[in-house]
Structure formats: structure tokens, C-alpha cells
Amino acid sequence: MVVTMSFIYIFIRESESEVGSKSKGMSRFKTFLFNLIPFGITYFLVSSIISIIKNLI
């Protein structure tokens, strides 16, 4: 669920940046890096929450 939502978010960000940019190569690499950061943060948060829930159960 969360993975699908983040992939949709990344896809939306990618399409927006492609429309707004002239130099595609560098901007695409930058957006990929910028999209990787929030994706990593959300993945870390979700995995830590899941581990906390497992410890409680």
C-alpha cells in the first residue's frame, strides 16, 4: 500500500519535472535523487513502526 503510493508520488513528480525542464538528463537524475530521499525516509518510518507493533504483540 505505502510502496504503491510512494511509486505513484514518484511518477507524478517525474512527469511534472519533465514538463517543466529543458535539460532532461541532469534534471531527471536530480529528481531521481530528490525522490529517493523521501522514499527512503518513509520506508524507514514504516519499517520502524512495523517493528514496534511486532514487539508490542
C-alpha distance matrix in Angstrom:
0.0 3.8 5.4 5.2 6.3 8.7 10.0 10.7 12.4 14.3 15.4 16.6 18.5 19.9 21.3 22.7 24.4 25.9 27.5 28.9 30.4 33.5 33.3 30.1 30.3 30.4 28.1 25.4 25.8 25.8 22.6 20.9 22.2 21.2 17.6 17.5 18.7 16.0 13.3 15.4 15.8 12.2 11.7 15.0 14.2 11.1 13.1 16.2 14.7 13.6 17.1 18.8 17.3 18.5 21.8 22.2 21.7
3.8 0.0 3.8 5.4 5.1 6.1 8.6 9.9 10.4 12.2 14.1 15.3 16.4 18.1 20.0 21.0 22.4 24.2 26.0 27.0 28.3 31.6 31.2 28.2 28.3 28.0 25.7 23.2 23.4 23.0 19.9 18.4 19.1 18.0 14.6 14.4 15.1 12.3 9.8 11.9 12.1 8.4 8.4 11.7 11.0 8.3 10.9 13.7 12.7 12.3 15.7 17.2 16.5 18.0 20.9 21.6 21.7
5.4 3.8 0.0 3.8 5.5 5.2 6.1 8.6 9.8 10.5 12.2 14.2 15.2 16.3 18.4 20.0 21.0 22.4 24.6 25.8 26.7 29.7 29.0 25.8 25.7 25.6 23.6 20.8 20.8 20.9 18.0 16.0 17.0 16.6 13.0 12.4 14.0 11.9 8.6 10.7 12.1 9.1 8.1 11.9 12.3 10.0 11.6 14.9 14.7 14.0 17.0 19.1 18.7 19.6 22.6 23.7 23.7
5.2 5.4 3.8 0.0 3.8 5.5 5.1 6.2 8.6 9.8 10.4 12.3 14.2 15.2 16.6 18.4 19.9 21.0 22.9 24.5 25.7 28.7 28.4 25.1 25.4 25.8 23.5 20.6 21.3 21.6 18.4 16.6 18.4 17.8 14.0 14.3 16.2 14.0 11.1 13.8 15.2 12.1 11.8 15.5 15.6 13.3 15.2 18.5 17.9 17.1 20.3 22.3 21.5 22.5 25.6 26.5 26.2
6.3 5.1 5.5 3.8 0.0 3.8 5.4 5.1 6.1 8.6 9.8 10.5 12.3 14.1 15.4 16.5 18.3 20.0 21.5 22.7 24.3 27.6 27.6 24.6 25.2 25.3 22.6 20.1 21.0 20.7 17.2 16.2 17.8 16.4 12.7 13.7 15.1 12.2 10.1 13.4 13.9 10.8 11.6 15.2 14.6 12.8 15.5 18.2 17.3 17.4 20.7 22.1 21.4 23.1 26.0 26.5 26.7
8.7 6.1 5.2 5.5 3.8 0.0 3.8 5.4 4.9 6.1 8.5 9.7 10.4 12.1 14.2 15.2 16.3 18.2 20.1 21.0 22.2 25.4 25.1 22.1 22.4 22.2 19.6 17.3 17.7 17.3 14.0 12.8 14.1 12.8 9.1 10.0 11.4 8.8 6.5 10.0 11.0 8.5 9.4 12.9 13.0 12.0 14.4 17.1 16.9 17.3 20.2 21.8 21.7 23.2 25.9 26.8 27.3
10.0 8.6 6.1 5.1 5.4 3.8 0.0 3.8 5.3 5.0 6.1 8.6 9.8 10.3 12.3 14.2 15.2 16.4 18.6 20.0 20.9 23.8 23.4 20.2 20.4 20.7 18.4 15.6 16.3 16.6 13.4 11.7 13.9 13.3 9.6 10.4 12.9 11.2 8.6 11.9 13.7 11.7 11.8 15.5 16.2 14.9 16.8 19.8 19.9 19.8 22.6 24.6 24.5 25.6 28.4 29.6 29.8
10.7 9.9 8.6 6.2 5.1 5.4 3.8 0.0 3.8 5.4 5.0 6.2 8.6 9.7 10.6 12.3 14.2 15.4 16.8 18.5 20.1 23.1 23.3 20.2 21.2 21.6 18.9 16.3 17.8 17.9 14.2 13.5 16.0 14.8 11.2 13.0 15.2 13.0 11.2 14.8 16.1 13.8 14.6 18.2 18.4 17.1 19.5 22.3 21.9 22.0 25.1 26.7 26.3 27.7 30.6 31.4 31.5
12.4 10.4 9.8 8.6 6.1 4.9 5.3 3.8 0.0 3.8 5.4 5.2 6.2 8.6 10.1 10.7 12.3 14.3 15.7 16.7 18.3 21.7 21.9 19.1 20.2 20.0 17.0 15.0 16.3 15.6 11.9 11.9 13.8 12.0 8.6 11.1 12.6 10.2 9.3 13.2 13.9 12.0 13.7 16.9 16.9 16.3 19.0 21.3 21.1 21.8 24.7 26.1 26.1 27.8 30.4 31.1 31.7
14.3 12.2 10.5 9.8 8.6 6.1 5.0 5.4 3.8 0.0 3.8 5.5 5.1 6.0 8.7 9.9 10.5 12.2 14.4 15.4 16.3 19.4 19.1 16.1 16.8 16.7 14.0 11.6 12.7 12.5 8.9 8.3 10.7 9.5 6.1 8.5 10.9 9.6 8.5 12.0 13.6 12.6 13.7 16.8 17.6 17.3 19.4 21.9 22.3 22.9 25.5 27.2 27.5 28.9 31.4 32.5 33.2
15.4 14.1 12.2 10.4 9.8 8.5 6.1 5.0 5.4 3.8 0.0 3.8 5.5 5.0 6.3 8.6 10.0 10.6 12.6 14.4 15.5 18.4 18.5 15.3 16.4 17.1 14.4 11.7 13.7 14.1 10.6 10.1 13.3 12.5 9.5 11.9 14.5 13.4 12.1 15.6 17.3 16.1 16.9 20.3 21.0 20.3 22.4 25.1 25.3 25.6 28.3 30.2 30.2 31.5 34.2 35.2 35.6
16.6 15.3 14.2 12.3 10.5 9.7 8.6 6.2 5.2 5.5 3.8 0.0 3.8 5.4 5.3 6.2 8.6 10.0 10.9 12.5 14.4 17.7 18.4 15.7 17.5 17.9 14.7 12.8 15.3 14.9 11.1 11.9 14.7 13.1 10.5 13.6 15.6 13.9 13.5 17.2 18.2 16.9 18.5 21.7 21.8 21.4 24.0 26.4 26.2 26.9 29.8 31.2 31.2 32.9 35.5 36.2 36.8
18.5 16.4 15.2 14.2 12.3 10.4 9.8 8.6 6.2 5.1 5.5 3.8 0.0 3.8 5.6 5.1 6.1 8.6 10.1 10.7 12.1 15.6 16.0 13.6 15.2 15.0 11.6 10.2 12.4 11.5 7.7 9.3 11.7 9.7 7.8 11.4 13.0 11.9 12.2 15.6 16.6 16.0 17.9 20.6 21.0 21.3 23.7 25.8 26.0 27.1 29.7 31.0 31.5 33.2 35.5 36.4 37.3
19.9 18.1 16.3 15.2 14.1 12.1 10.3 9.7 8.6 6.0 5.0 5.4 3.8 0.0 3.8 5.5 5.3 6.2 8.8 10.1 10.6 13.6 13.6 10.7 12.1 12.6 9.6 7.4 10.1 10.3 6.9 7.8 11.1 10.4 8.6 11.7 14.1 13.9 13.6 16.7 18.4 18.1 19.3 22.1 23.1 23.2 25.2 27.6 28.1 28.9 31.3 33.0 33.5 34.9 37.3 38.5 39.2
21.3 20.0 18.4 16.6 15.4 14.2 12.3 10.6 10.1 8.7 6.3 5.3 5.6 3.8 0.0 3.8 5.5 5.1 6.4 8.8 10.2 13.0 14.0 11.2 13.6 14.6 11.6 9.8 13.2 13.4 10.2 11.5 14.9 13.9 12.3 15.4 17.7 17.1 16.9 20.2 21.7 21.0 22.3 25.4 26.0 25.9 28.1 30.5 30.8 31.4 34.1 35.7 35.9 37.4 40.0 41.0 41.5
22.7 21.0 20.0 18.4 16.5 15.2 14.2 12.3 10.7 9.9 8.6 6.2 5.1 5.5 3.8 0.0 3.8 5.5 5.4 6.4 8.8 12.2 13.7 11.8 14.5 14.8 11.3 10.7 13.9 13.2 10.1 12.5 15.1 13.4 12.4 16.0 17.6 16.8 17.3 20.6 21.6 21.1 23.0 25.7 26.1 26.3 28.8 30.9 31.0 32.1 34.8 36.1 36.4 38.2 40.5 41.4 42.2
24.4 22.4 21.0 19.9 18.3 16.3 15.2 14.2 12.3 10.5 10.0 8.6 6.1 5.3 5.5 3.8 0.0 3.8 5.5 5.1 6.0 9.5 10.4 8.7 11.3 11.2 7.5 7.6 10.8 9.9 7.4 10.3 12.7 11.3 11.3 14.6 16.2 16.2 17.0 19.9 21.1 21.3 23.0 25.5 26.2 26.8 29.0 31.0 31.6 32.8 35.1 36.5 37.2 38.9 41.0 42.1 43.2
25.9 24.2 22.4 21.0 20.0 18.2 16.4 15.4 14.3 12.2 10.6 10.0 8.6 6.2 5.1 5.5 3.8 0.0 3.8 5.5 5.5 7.9 9.0 6.7 9.8 10.9 8.0 7.4 11.1 11.4 9.5 11.6 14.6 14.1 13.7 16.7 18.9 19.1 19.4 22.2 23.9 23.9 25.2 27.9 28.9 29.2 31.2 33.5 34.1 35.0 37.4 39.0 39.6 41.0 43.3 44.6 45.4
27.5 26.0 24.6 22.9 21.5 20.1 18.6 16.8 15.7 14.4 12.6 10.9 10.1 8.8 6.4 5.4 5.5 3.8 0.0 3.8 5.8 8.2 10.6 9.4 12.9 13.9 11.0 11.0 14.7 14.6 12.5 15.0 17.8 16.8 16.4 19.8 21.6 21.4 21.9 25.0 26.3 26.1 27.7 30.4 31.1 31.4 33.7 35.8 36.2 37.2 39.7 41.1 41.6 43.2 45.6 46.5 47.4
28.9 27.0 25.8 24.5 22.7 21.0 20.0 18.5 16.7 15.4 14.4 12.5 10.7 10.1 8.8 6.4 5.1 5.5 3.8 0.0 3.8 7.0 9.6 9.5 12.9 13.0 9.8 11.1 14.4 13.4 11.8 15.0 17.1 15.7 16.1 19.6 20.8 20.8 22.0 24.8 25.7 26.0 27.9 30.3 30.8 31.6 33.9 35.7 36.2 37.5 39.9 41.2 41.8 43.7 45.8 46.7 47.8
30.4 28.3 26.7 25.7 24.3 22.2 20.9 20.1 18.3 16.3 15.5 14.4 12.1 10.6 10.2 8.8 6.0 5.5 5.8 3.8 0.0 3.8 5.8 6.3 9.7 9.7 7.1 9.0 12.1 11.5 10.9 13.9 15.9 15.2 16.1 19.1 20.6 21.3 22.3 24.8 26.0 26.7 28.3 30.5 31.5 32.4 34.4 36.3 37.1 38.4 40.5 42.0 42.9 44.5 46.5 47.7 48.9
33.5 31.6 29.7 28.7 27.6 25.4 23.8 23.1 21.7 19.4 18.4 17.7 15.6 13.6 13.0 12.2 9.5 7.9 8.2 7.0 3.8 0.0 3.8 5.8 9.1 9.8 8.5 10.5 13.4 13.4 13.6 16.2 18.2 18.0 19.1 21.8 23.4 24.5 25.4 27.6 29.2 30.0 31.4 33.5 34.8 35.7 37.4 39.4 40.4 41.6 43.6 45.2 46.2 47.6 49.6 51.0 52.1
33.3 31.2 29.0 28.4 27.6 25.1 23.4 23.3 21.9 19.1 18.5 18.4 16.0 13.6 14.0 13.7 10.4 9.0 10.6 9.6 5.8 3.8 0.0 3.8 5.9 6.5 6.5 8.6 10.7 11.2 12.3 14.4 16.1 16.6 18.0 20.2 21.9 23.5 24.3 26.1 27.9 29.1 30.2 32.2 33.8 34.7 36.2 38.2 39.5 40.6 42.3 44.1 45.3 46.5 48.4 50.1 51.2
30.1 28.2 25.8 25.1 24.6 22.1 20.2 20.2 19.1 16.1 15.3 15.7 13.6 10.7 11.2 11.8 8.7 6.7 9.4 9.5 6.3 5.8 3.8 0.0 3.8 5.8 5.4 5.7 8.5 9.9 10.2 11.8 14.1 15.0 15.7 17.8 20.0 21.5 21.7 23.7 25.8 26.7 27.5 29.8 31.5 32.1 33.5 35.7 37.0 37.8 39.7 41.6 42.6 43.8 45.8 47.5 48.4
30.3 28.3 25.7 25.4 25.2 22.4 20.4 21.2 20.2 16.8 16.4 17.5 15.2 12.1 13.6 14.5 11.3 9.8 12.9 12.9 9.7 9.1 5.9 3.8 0.0 3.8 5.7 5.4 6.5 8.8 10.2 10.8 12.7 14.5 15.5 16.7 19.1 21.2 21.2 22.7 25.1 26.3 26.7 28.7 30.8 31.6 32.6 34.8 36.4 37.1 38.7 40.8 42.0 42.9 44.8 46.8 47.7
30.4 28.0 25.6 25.8 25.3 22.2 20.7 21.6 20.0 16.7 17.1 17.9 15.0 12.6 14.6 14.8 11.2 10.9 13.9 13.0 9.7 9.8 6.5 5.8 3.8 0.0 3.8 5.4 5.2 6.2 8.7 9.8 10.8 12.3 14.1 15.3 17.1 19.4 20.0 21.2 23.3 24.9 25.6 27.2 29.3 30.5 31.5 33.3 35.1 36.1 37.5 39.4 40.9 41.9 43.6 45.5 46.8
28.1 25.7 23.6 23.5 22.6 19.6 18.4 18.9 17.0 14.0 14.4 14.7 11.6 9.6 11.6 11.3 7.5 8.0 11.0 9.8 7.1 8.5 6.5 5.4 5.7 3.8 0.0 3.8 5.4 4.9 6.0 8.4 9.8 10.2 11.8 13.9 15.5 17.2 18.1 19.7 21.5 22.8 23.9 25.8 27.4 28.5 29.9 31.8 33.2 34.4 36.1 37.8 39.1 40.3 42.1 43.8 45.0
25.4 23.2 20.8 20.6 20.1 17.3 15.6 16.3 15.0 11.6 11.7 12.8 10.2 7.4 9.8 10.7 7.6 7.4 11.0 11.1 9.0 10.5 8.6 5.7 5.4 5.4 3.8 0.0 3.8 5.4 5.2 6.0 8.7 9.8 10.3 12.1 14.5 16.1 16.2 18.0 20.3 21.2 21.9 24.1 25.9 26.6 27.9 30.1 31.5 32.3 34.1 36.0 37.1 38.2 40.2 41.9 42.9
25.8 23.4 20.8 21.3 21.0 17.7 16.3 17.8 16.3 12.7 13.7 15.3 12.4 10.1 13.2 13.9 10.8 11.1 14.7 14.4 12.1 13.4 10.7 8.5 6.5 5.2 5.4 3.8 0.0 3.8 5.5 5.0 6.3 8.7 9.8 10.5 12.8 15.2 15.3 16.4 18.9 20.3 20.7 22.5 24.7 25.7 26.5 28.5 30.3 31.2 32.6 34.6 36.1 36.9 38.7 40.7 41.8
25.8 23.0 20.9 21.6 20.7 17.3 16.6 17.9 15.6 12.5 14.1 14.9 11.5 10.3 13.4 13.2 9.9 11.4 14.6 13.4 11.5 13.4 11.2 9.9 8.8 6.2 4.9 5.4 3.8 0.0 3.8 5.3 5.1 6.1 8.5 9.8 11.0 13.4 14.3 15.4 17.3 19.0 20.0 21.4 23.3 24.7 25.9 27.5 29.2 30.5 31.9 33.6 35.2 36.3 37.9 39.7 41.1
22.6 19.9 18.0 18.4 17.2 14.0 13.4 14.2 11.9 8.9 10.6 11.1 7.7 6.9 10.2 10.1 7.4 9.5 12.5 11.8 10.9 13.6 12.3 10.2 10.2 8.7 6.0 5.2 5.5 3.8 0.0 3.8 5.4 4.9 5.8 8.3 10.0 11.3 12.1 14.0 15.7 16.9 18.1 20.0 21.5 22.6 24.1 25.9 27.2 28.4 30.2 31.9 33.1 34.5 36.3 37.8 39.1
20.9 18.4 16.0 16.6 16.2 12.8 11.7 13.5 11.9 8.3 10.1 11.9 9.3 7.8 11.5 12.5 10.3 11.6 15.0 15.0 13.9 16.2 14.4 11.8 10.8 9.8 8.4 6.0 5.0 5.3 3.8 0.0 3.8 5.5 5.1 6.1 8.9 10.7 10.4 12.0 14.5 15.6 16.0 18.1 20.1 20.9 21.9 24.1 25.7 26.5 28.1 30.1 31.3 32.3 34.2 36.0 37.1
22.2 19.1 17.0 18.4 17.8 14.1 13.9 16.0 13.8 10.7 13.3 14.7 11.7 11.1 14.9 15.1 12.7 14.6 17.8 17.1 15.9 18.2 16.1 14.1 12.7 10.8 9.8 8.7 6.3 5.1 5.4 3.8 0.0 3.8 5.4 5.0 6.6 9.5 9.9 10.5 12.7 14.6 15.2 16.5 18.7 20.1 20.9 22.6 24.5 25.7 26.9 28.7 30.4 31.4 32.9 34.9 36.3
21.2 18.0 16.6 17.8 16.4 12.8 13.3 14.8 12.0 9.5 12.5 13.1 9.7 10.4 13.9 13.4 11.3 14.1 16.8 15.7 15.2 18.0 16.6 15.0 14.5 12.3 10.2 9.8 8.7 6.1 4.9 5.5 3.8 0.0 3.8 5.4 5.5 7.3 9.0 10.3 11.5 13.2 14.7 16.0 17.4 19.1 20.5 21.9 23.4 25.0 26.5 27.9 29.5 30.9 32.4 34.0 35.6
17.6 14.6 13.0 14.0 12.7 9.1 9.6 11.2 8.6 6.1 9.5 10.5 7.8 8.6 12.3 12.4 11.3 13.7 16.4 16.1 16.1 19.1 18.0 15.7 15.5 14.1 11.8 10.3 9.8 8.5 5.8 5.1 5.4 3.8 0.0 3.8 5.5 5.9 6.3 8.7 10.3 11.1 12.3 14.4 15.8 16.7 18.4 20.3 21.4 22.6 24.5 26.1 27.3 28.7 30.5 32.0 33.3
17.5 14.4 12.4 14.3 13.7 10.0 10.4 13.0 11.1 8.5 11.9 13.6 11.4 11.7 15.4 16.0 14.6 16.7 19.8 19.6 19.1 21.8 20.2 17.8 16.7 15.3 13.9 12.1 10.5 9.8 8.3 6.1 5.0 5.4 3.8 0.0 3.8 5.8 5.1 6.0 8.6 10.0 10.3 12.1 14.2 15.2 16.2 18.1 19.8 20.8 22.2 24.2 25.6 26.6 28.3 30.2 31.5
18.7 15.1 14.0 16.2 15.1 11.4 12.9 15.2 12.6 10.9 14.5 15.6 13.0 14.1 17.7 17.6 16.2 18.9 21.6 20.8 20.6 23.4 21.9 20.0 19.1 17.1 15.5 14.5 12.8 11.0 10.0 8.9 6.6 5.5 5.5 3.8 0.0 3.9 5.4 5.2 6.3 8.7 9.9 10.7 12.4 14.3 15.4 16.6 18.4 20.0 21.2 22.7 24.5 25.8 27.1 28.9 30.5
16.0 12.3 11.9 14.0 12.2 8.8 11.2 13.0 10.2 9.6 13.4 13.9 11.9 13.9 17.1 16.8 16.2 19.1 21.4 20.8 21.3 24.5 23.5 21.5 21.2 19.4 17.2 16.1 15.2 13.4 11.3 10.7 9.5 7.3 5.9 5.8 3.9 0.0 3.8 5.4 4.9 6.1 8.4 9.7 10.4 12.1 14.0 15.2 16.3 18.1 19.8 20.9 22.4 24.1 25.6 26.9 28.5
13.3 9.8 8.6 11.1 10.1 6.5 8.6 11.2 9.3 8.5 12.1 13.5 12.2 13.6 16.9 17.3 17.0 19.4 21.9 22.0 22.3 25.4 24.3 21.7 21.2 20.0 18.1 16.2 15.3 14.3 12.1 10.4 9.9 9.0 6.3 5.1 5.4 3.8 0.0 3.8 5.5 5.2 6.1 8.6 9.9 10.5 12.1 14.2 15.3 16.4 18.2 19.9 21.0 22.4 24.3 25.8 27.0
15.4 11.9 10.7 13.8 13.4 10.0 11.9 14.8 13.2 12.0 15.6 17.2 15.6 16.7 20.2 20.6 19.9 22.2 25.0 24.8 24.8 27.6 26.1 23.7 22.7 21.2 19.7 18.0 16.4 15.4 14.0 12.0 10.5 10.3 8.7 6.0 5.2 5.4 3.8 0.0 3.8 5.5 5.1 6.1 8.6 9.9 10.5 12.2 14.2 15.3 16.4 18.3 20.0 21.0 22.5 24.4 25.8
15.8 12.1 12.1 15.2 13.9 11.0 13.7 16.1 13.9 13.6 17.3 18.2 16.6 18.4 21.7 21.6 21.1 23.9 26.3 25.7 26.0 29.2 27.9 25.8 25.1 23.3 21.5 20.3 18.9 17.3 15.7 14.5 12.7 11.5 10.3 8.6 6.3 4.9 5.5 3.8 0.0 3.8 5.4 5.1 6.2 8.6 10.0 10.6 12.2 14.2 15.4 16.5 18.4 20.0 21.1 22.7 24.5
12.2 8.4 9.1 12.1 10.8 8.5 11.7 13.8 12.0 12.6 16.1 16.9 16.0 18.1 21.0 21.1 21.3 23.9 26.1 26.0 26.7 30.0 29.1 26.7 26.3 24.9 22.8 21.2 20.3 19.0 16.9 15.6 14.6 13.2 11.1 10.0 8.7 6.1 5.2 5.5 3.8 0.0 3.8 5.4 5.0 6.0 8.5 9.8 10.4 12.1 14.1 15.2 16.4 18.2 19.9 21.1 22.5
11.7 8.4 8.1 11.8 11.6 9.4 11.8 14.6 13.7 13.7 16.9 18.5 17.9 19.3 22.3 23.0 23.0 25.2 27.7 27.9 28.3 31.4 30.2 27.5 26.7 25.6 23.9 21.9 20.7 20.0 18.1 16.0 15.2 14.7 12.3 10.3 9.9 8.4 6.1 5.1 5.4 3.8 0.0 3.8 5.5 5.2 6.1 8.5 9.9 10.5 12.2 14.2 15.4 16.4 18.3 20.0 21.2
15.0 11.7 11.9 15.5 15.2 12.9 15.5 18.2 16.9 16.8 20.3 21.7 20.6 22.1 25.4 25.7 25.5 27.9 30.4 30.3 30.5 33.5 32.2 29.8 28.7 27.2 25.8 24.1 22.5 21.4 20.0 18.1 16.5 16.0 14.4 12.1 10.7 9.7 8.6 6.1 5.1 5.4 3.8 0.0 3.8 5.6 5.2 6.1 8.6 9.9 10.6 12.3 14.3 15.3 16.5 18.5 20.1
14.2 11.0 12.3 15.6 14.6 13.0 16.2 18.4 16.9 17.6 21.0 21.8 21.0 23.1 26.0 26.1 26.2 28.9 31.1 30.8 31.5 34.8 33.8 31.5 30.8 29.3 27.4 25.9 24.7 23.3 21.5 20.1 18.7 17.4 15.8 14.2 12.4 10.4 9.9 8.6 6.2 5.0 5.5 3.8 0.0 3.8 5.5 5.2 6.1 8.6 10.0 10.6 12.3 14.2 15.4 16.6 18.5
11.1 8.3 10.0 13.3 12.8 12.0 14.9 17.1 16.3 17.3 20.3 21.4 21.3 23.2 25.9 26.3 26.8 29.2 31.4 31.6 32.4 35.7 34.7 32.1 31.6 30.5 28.5 26.6 25.7 24.7 22.6 20.9 20.1 19.1 16.7 15.2 14.3 12.1 10.5 9.9 8.6 6.0 5.2 5.6 3.8 0.0 3.8 5.5 5.1 6.1 8.6 9.9 10.6 12.2 14.2 15.4 16.6
13.1 10.9 11.6 15.2 15.5 14.4 16.8 19.5 19.0 19.4 22.4 24.0 23.7 25.2 28.1 28.8 29.0 31.2 33.7 33.9 34.4 37.4 36.2 33.5 32.6 31.5 29.9 27.9 26.5 25.9 24.1 21.9 20.9 20.5 18.4 16.2 15.4 14.0 12.1 10.5 10.0 8.5 6.1 5.2 5.5 3.8 0.0 3.8 5.5 5.1 6.2 8.7 9.9 10.5 12.3 14.3 15.4
16.2 13.7 14.9 18.5 18.2 17.1 19.8 22.3 21.3 21.9 25.1 26.4 25.8 27.6 30.5 30.9 31.0 33.5 35.8 35.7 36.3 39.4 38.2 35.7 34.8 33.3 31.8 30.1 28.5 27.5 25.9 24.1 22.6 21.9 20.3 18.1 16.6 15.2 14.2 12.2 10.6 9.8 8.5 6.1 5.2 5.5 3.8 0.0 3.8 5.4 5.1 6.2 8.7 9.8 10.5 12.4 14.4
14.7 12.7 14.7 17.9 17.3 16.9 19.9 21.9 21.1 22.3 25.3 26.2 26.0 28.1 30.8 31.0 31.6 34.1 36.2 36.2 37.1 40.4 39.5 37.0 36.4 35.1 33.2 31.5 30.3 29.2 27.2 25.7 24.5 23.4 21.4 19.8 18.4 16.3 15.3 14.2 12.2 10.4 9.9 8.6 6.1 5.1 5.5 3.8 0.0 3.8 5.5 5.1 6.2 8.6 9.9 10.7 12.5
13.6 12.3 14.0 17.1 17.4 17.3 19.8 22.0 21.8 22.9 25.6 26.9 27.1 28.9 31.4 32.1 32.8 35.0 37.2 37.5 38.4 41.6 40.6 37.8 37.1 36.1 34.4 32.3 31.2 30.5 28.4 26.5 25.7 25.0 22.6 20.8 20.0 18.1 16.4 15.3 14.2 12.1 10.5 9.9 8.6 6.1 5.1 5.4 3.8 0.0 3.8 5.4 5.1 6.2 8.6 9.9 10.7
17.1 15.7 17.0 20.3 20.7 20.2 22.6 25.1 24.7 25.5 28.3 29.8 29.7 31.3 34.1 34.8 35.1 37.4 39.7 39.9 40.5 43.6 42.3 39.7 38.7 37.5 36.1 34.1 32.6 31.9 30.2 28.1 26.9 26.5 24.5 22.2 21.2 19.8 18.2 16.4 15.4 14.1 12.2 10.6 10.0 8.6 6.2 5.1 5.5 3.8 0.0 3.8 5.4 5.0 6.2 8.7 9.9
18.8 17.2 19.1 22.3 22.1 21.8 24.6 26.7 26.1 27.2 30.2 31.2 31.0 33.0 35.7 36.1 36.5 39.0 41.1 41.2 42.0 45.2 44.1 41.6 40.8 39.4 37.8 36.0 34.6 33.6 31.9 30.1 28.7 27.9 26.1 24.2 22.7 20.9 19.9 18.3 16.5 15.2 14.2 12.3 10.6 9.9 8.7 6.2 5.1 5.4 3.8 0.0 3.8 5.4 5.1 6.3 8.8
17.3 16.5 18.7 21.5 21.4 21.7 24.5 26.3 26.1 27.5 30.2 31.2 31.5 33.5 35.9 36.4 37.2 39.6 41.6 41.8 42.9 46.2 45.3 42.6 42.0 40.9 39.1 37.1 36.1 35.2 33.1 31.3 30.4 29.5 27.3 25.6 24.5 22.4 21.0 20.0 18.4 16.4 15.4 14.3 12.3 10.6 9.9 8.7 6.2 5.1 5.4 3.8 0.0 3.8 5.4 5.1 6.3
18.5 18.0 19.6 22.5 23.1 23.2 25.6 27.7 27.8 28.9 31.5 32.9 33.2 34.9 37.4 38.2 38.9 41.0 43.2 43.7 44.5 47.6 46.5 43.8 42.9 41.9 40.3 38.2 36.9 36.3 34.5 32.3 31.4 30.9 28.7 26.6 25.8 24.1 22.4 21.0 20.0 18.2 16.4 15.3 14.2 12.2 10.5 9.8 8.6 6.2 5.0 5.4 3.8 0.0 3.8 5.4 5.2
21.8 20.9 22.6 25.6 26.0 25.9 28.4 30.6 30.4 31.4 34.2 35.5 35.5 37.3 40.0 40.5 41.0 43.3 45.6 45.8 46.5 49.6 48.4 45.8 44.8 43.6 42.1 40.2 38.7 37.9 36.3 34.2 32.9 32.4 30.5 28.3 27.1 25.6 24.3 22.5 21.1 19.9 18.3 16.5 15.4 14.2 12.3 10.5 9.9 8.6 6.2 5.1 5.4 3.8 0.0 3.8 5.5
22.2 21.6 23.7 26.5 26.5 26.8 29.6 31.4 31.1 32.5 35.2 36.2 36.4 38.5 41.0 41.4 42.1 44.6 46.5 46.7 47.7 51.0 50.1 47.5 46.8 45.5 43.8 41.9 40.7 39.7 37.8 36.0 34.9 34.0 32.0 30.2 28.9 26.9 25.8 24.4 22.7 21.1 20.0 18.5 16.6 15.4 14.3 12.4 10.7 9.9 8.7 6.3 5.1 5.4 3.8 0.0 3.8
21.7 21.7 23.7 26.2 26.7 27.3 29.8 31.5 31.7 33.2 35.6 36.8 37.3 39.2 41.5 42.2 43.2 45.4 47.4 47.8 48.9 52.1 51.2 48.4 47.7 46.8 45.0 42.9 41.8 41.1 39.1 37.1 36.3 35.6 33.3 31.5 30.5 28.5 27.0 25.8 24.5 22.5 21.2 20.1 18.5 16.6 15.4 14.4 12.5 10.7 9.9 8.8 6.3 5.2 5.5 3.8 0.0
